[in-house]
Amino acid sequence: MRKHFHKILFIGTIAVMVVFLVQTFTGVVRLEPLHGVTIETEKPRLTLTNYVDGSFQSNADKYLQEHFGFREWLIRAYNQYLWSFFRETSNSYVVRGKKDWLYEDVQVRDHYESLMYQHTEDTAAMRKTFETEALRLWKVQQLLEEYNIHLFVIINPGKNVIYPEYLPKNRMFFHPEGIHAYDYYKRMFDKLGINYIDNVAVFQKAKDSVDYPLYSKTGAHWSNIASIYVFDSIIRYMENLGDQNLVNLDIGEKYQAKPRQPDNDLEELLNLFFPIKTQPYWYAYVKAEEDTTAVKPYFLTIGDSYFWNFVYNIPLQDIFRYYPYWYYNYIVHFDSANTATSDLDLEQELMRTDYIMLTYSTTQLYDLGSKFLSRALLHLCYDKAAIESAAHCLVSSIRSNPKLYAKILEYAKESQKNLEEVLYGDAVYLLLENPEEYFEDLKGNHLPVSRNKDLVSIRKKWSANRP
């Protein structure tokens, strides 16, 4: 045996290499793909140009690093090794807590340190931001009510708020004295009379009385079954807010099943070989009640990823005539082309809507509205001509500022963009970012006097065209 050891080792090595090469080029063994967001390198095509300049080799190396045979197995094996022997995760986004509970890194930070430090070190500046956004919210809510459009907020607890007992020990964060968005906004909402649902208080009260988990052990968001009961309460809240009869939910019996998105979304990001031992995953049968007297309103949602649980579990198409989801006020889901919100005609979008829901968890509440409120406030008070006129005045102001103008000029040259378009785009951005600085009527705590008169006819058009 010793005599032939080196031959056996050589043949075995060659065999392993051949197996890996065959898998690399044929993919004969079907493997479960890795979870998570990745940007794959495009397979390079050999040309004389990229061969001569050496780019083909570098791109080919990068491509093969992402597509070698059994890559998925090897990565899962390494991740399992870290998990089992060192209690570590290979994904910095996922934190392992006590009894193998999983949390987002931002949820751990939120518990031990105010997330304001991700935005500013200055508590006065953070407080000013919260006050500004709360006032904008109140003004937009009041202005929309003039068109019988109802704006409201739902505040959702992070997993760390409801299950802090499984969080890992703190070794990283040491600034608990900062301002917390939830505490500050709750006081402001009560003071200003903002329409909102405080699911933080609801979940904290329900934690020890419900017979299902409000959050799964291996997920970042509220459990699917919890989201069902939340949306049932949202519908009833909307009925009261708009004095309308809406289609209600018929929630059937609970049952256990294999995990569904996003109940195990954090575990999937770990890409382990073996599943994490966890408690049962609960679900419920849901359908819309048949009610010929109910209305189906236009329902716009702006907010974070907690809304996806409603998408997975609620028959939204049977309750609403139109239900676009502006994900962080960036991309529109459930329209024909996943349009960017910056490309929308905001006047049309606002006036076609009956209910607008802002939904944010406690870890995302620091960016309440995701810049929607300032833009909505501007368009509710001023027509396009007035906004365009203000933008042109601001362009002139930028031109008169040598340092700022020089920077914009340099950017336009480097990006090979038209200077006038860059100037106008920057002016519009400044207006939308801080409209109070450029429109006197928007300042202060009072409701603006100015109104965009074009909205009346737009609202009538959409109302007349409804079935």
Buried (B, 14 or more C-beta within 10 A) or exposed (E): EEEEEEEEEEEEEEEEEEBBEEBBEEEEEEEEEBBEEEEEBEEBEEEEEBEEEEEBEEBBEEBBEEBEBBBBBEBBEEBBBBBEEEEEBBBEEBBBBEEBBBBBBBBBBBBBBBBBBEBBEEBEEBBEBBBBBBBBBBBBBBBBEEBEBBBBBBBBBBBBBBBBEBBBEEEEBEEEEBBBBBEBBBEBBEEBEBBBBBBBEBBBEBBEEBEBBBBBBBBBBBBBBBBBBBBBBBBEBBBEBBEBEBBBBEBEEEEEEEBBBBBBBBBBBBBBBEEBEBEEBBBBEBEBEEEEEBBBBBBBBBBBBBBBBBBBBBEBEEBBEBBBBBBBBEBBBBEEEEBEBEEBEBBEBBBBBBBBBBBBBBBBBBBBBBBBBBBBBBBBBBBEEBBBEBBEEBBEBBEEEEEEBEEBBEEBEEEEEEEEEBBBBBBBBBBBEBBBEBBEBBEEEEEBEBBBEBBEEBBEEBEEEEE
